[in-house]
Amino acid sequence: MDTLVSSTKTMDVLQDLAKESSHLLRSVTGESATDTADRYSVWGPTYDKDLEGNYRGHIYSADVVAEVVPEDRRSTCRVLDMAAGTGKVGVELALRGFKKLEALEPAGGMLEVLKTTQVYSRIFQEYVGHGNNTVPSDYYDVVVTCGSLVKGHVPKEGVEDFLRAAKPGGFVVIVMRKSYVEKGGDFEDFDDYLSTLEERGLCNKVSRKVFPNYYFNHDGMAYVYKVV
Ligand SMILES: C[S@@+](CC[C@H](N)C(=O)[O-])C[C@H]1O[C@@H](n2cnc3c(N)ncnc32)[C@H](O)[C@@H]1O
């Protein structure tokens, strides 16, 4: 009986967390790219604190990048963190020995916090997936993005920007919420779209892994592609 009560309580807590996490995301999803960035700018000063203990996408992203780059190559490996937010992925990468980190992030309020991490040597205050950006082509050993493939954020076409920025033989690492790529999710055709990019000869799939507690109690999905 005690076990039943305690598991019912656990379910209640998990349901509350799921509601809370959906609320946070709804409040930053704008009608346009600039609207979304404006909302993140406001969130910037408290973003890290609000997610504390309930987000581990950044840790998993850095682990996945570290899996494809041997330790002795990390200090010279050029990494671009796309939709870098407050720099949480970069901080984790620096802890794993990466030293050549650059960031793209449109929201000024998020960038204010990112700059205090002092782990990025170049910052692009720009968007991906919406046309022009000034990120160099065929330049990075790794392009990583975490939490950016979200409705009203980076559209799936942004993956072509990631592939363009990475050099041939380099890697693109995409970490996002698993439910988004499932049937009925906002990115339900994402796997088909990635297959078309492979068919076009732009990249080859290295791995596709599910992991728990990406964001609150939601599972995460990590894709790794090698650029052709
Ligand atoms: C959920 S946050 C993730 C931030 C960071 N990667 C992390 O793991 O903490 C999503 C970020 O995507 C950025 N963003 C939204 N739309 C974007 C776009 N079209 N291009 C680039 N960044 C975008 C937002 O400003 C925000 O900082």
The ligand as an SDF file (V2000), in Angstrom:
LIG
                    3D

 27 29  0  0  0  0  0  0  0  0999 V2000
   15.8590   26.1850  -25.2000 C   0  0  0  0  0  0  0  0  0  0  0  0
   17.0830   27.3770  -25.5890 S   0  0  0  0  0  0  0  0  0  0  0  0
   18.5320   26.3230  -25.6570 C   0  0  0  0  0  0  0  0  0  0  0  0
   19.7940   27.0940  -25.3540 C   0  0  0  0  0  0  0  0  0  0  0  0
   21.0540   26.2480  -25.1630 C   0  0  0  0  0  0  0  0  0  0  0  0
   21.4090   25.5460  -26.3730 N   0  0  0  0  0  0  0  0  0  0  0  0
   20.8930   25.2880  -24.0080 C   0  0  0  0  0  0  0  0  0  0  0  0
   21.0210   24.0750  -24.2160 O   0  0  0  0  0  0  0  0  0  0  0  0
   20.6760   25.7620  -22.8800 O   0  0  0  0  0  0  0  0  0  0  0  0
   16.7760   27.7210  -27.3020 C   0  0  0  0  0  0  0  0  0  0  0  0
   17.6450   28.8250  -27.8730 C   0  0  0  0  0  0  0  0  0  0  0  0
   17.4150   28.8980  -29.2800 O   0  0  0  0  0  0  0  0  0  0  0  0
   17.5120   30.2490  -29.6670 C   0  0  0  0  0  0  0  0  0  0  0  0
   16.8380   30.3920  -30.9710 N   0  0  0  0  0  0  0  0  0  0  0  0
   15.5090   30.4340  -31.2090 C   0  0  0  0  0  0  0  0  0  0  0  0
   15.2770   30.5360  -32.5410 N   0  0  0  0  0  0  0  0  0  0  0  0
   16.5000   30.5420  -33.1400 C   0  0  0  0  0  0  0  0  0  0  0  0
   16.9460   30.6220  -34.4970 C   0  0  0  0  0  0  0  0  0  0  0  0
   16.0830   30.6790  -35.5210 N   0  0  0  0  0  0  0  0  0  0  0  0
   18.2740   30.6050  -34.7550 N   0  0  0  0  0  0  0  0  0  0  0  0
   19.1530   30.5130  -33.7390 C   0  0  0  0  0  0  0  0  0  0  0  0
   18.8040   30.4440  -32.4400 N   0  0  0  0  0  0  0  0  0  0  0  0
   17.4930   30.4450  -32.1440 C   0  0  0  0  0  0  0  0  0  0  0  0
   16.8460   31.0040  -28.5300 C   0  0  0  0  0  0  0  0  0  0  0  0
   17.1800   32.3830  -28.5260 O   0  0  0  0  0  0  0  0  0  0  0  0
   17.3470   30.2240  -27.3170 C   0  0  0  0  0  0  0  0  0  0  0  0
   18.5120   30.7760  -26.7780 O   0  0  0  0  0  0  0  0  0  0  0  0
  1  2  1  0
  2  3  1  0
  2 10  1  0
  3  4  1  0
  4  5  1  0
  5  6  1  0
  5  7  1  0
  7  8  2  0
  7  9  1  0
 10 11  1  0
 11 12  1  0
 11 26  1  0
 12 13  1  0
 13 14  1  0
 13 24  1  0
 14 15  1  0
 14 23  1  0
 15 16  2  0
 16 17  1  0
 17 18  1  0
 17 23  2  0
 18 19  1  0
 18 20  2  0
 20 21  1  0
 21 22  2  0
 22 23  1  0
 24 25  1  0
 24 26  1  0
 26 27  1  0
M  CHG  2   2   1   9  -1
M  END
$$$$
